[in-house]
Amino acid sequence: MQRLRDVIDGAGLGLRRALIGPLQSRPDAAVDFLEIAPENWIGVGGRLGRQLRELTERHAFACHGLSLSLGGPAPLDQTLLVRIRRFLDAHGIKVYSEHLSWCADDGHLYDLLPIPFTEEAIGHVSERIRRAQDILGRRIAVENASYYAAPGARMGEIEFVTTILERADCDLLLDVNNVYVNSINHGYDADAFIAAMPAERVAYLHVAGHYEKAPDLLVDTHGADVCAEVWALLERTYARLGPLPTLVERDFNLPPLDELLGEVARVRSLQSRHDAPPRVDAVAHRA
């Protein structure tokens, strides 16, 4: 299966419907790729469907899922996976990622909930990821999730994440903001977490804003500008992993497009300070 980091590059922006008009009027907008949640677009036709088609023909795209519930107790939604595959194929989108979390049990819970850090959960999630990759016919990346409690944990987050990546033979969408948020909320070293991630499996990066409820409690909102501490952590990530493709996420409190493009430009500026590392032979992947 094709490696995701070889499909997209540069600095990207999460596409929200409110941004479609501004982006259409700015064909020269300095953005290397866009990202959408496929669940929000599957089956959408009419004017919006045509507008999306125009954008996918003009820009590289990635899809970031919201509702597959990889860690959930309910059976894997294979019908949804088939619909996602058809959507990806129809728009020529090769990059698909999901959250390392769960969000459904006999109905959607409309939240991304933490998976217990246990050996049993590793086996459960790894098998579901492998099955998802088989149905989708492509590698996927899983995102390290923000979380506010770790119920039933029998190991650390690093061991949990890295073991799933190996057993599922999938890639990692490394969310730098989530690393920072979790490091404050759970008292660990953000740089040590990033250093422990297998570099050959990191497909691309996310950065976003969050809300500071208290000095020791940050809430991952995607509703604010990227803060100075996350920008600094992103640059240190580039120093360690190279200038990987990086997406700016903003889900609400959307500022004008030019302000968002300013953050995209800042990503590109940080990337320009770091050379790509020499290619390393990846671990053996399934054909």
Secondary structure, 3 states (H helix, E strand, C coil): CCCHHHCCCCEEEECCHHHHHHHHCCCCCCCCEEEECHHHCCCCCHHHHHHHHHHHHHCEEEEECCCCCCCCCCCCCHHHHHHHHHHHHHHCCCEEEEECCEEECCCEEEEEECCCCCHHHHHHHHHHHHHHHHHHCCCCEEECCCCCCCCCCCCCHHHHHHHHHHHHCCEEEEEHHHHHHHHHHHCCCHHHHHHHCCHHHEEEEEECCCEEEECCEEECCCCCCCCHHHHHHHHHHHHHHCCCCEEECCCCCCCCHHHHHHHHHHHHHHHHCCCCCCCCCCCCCCC
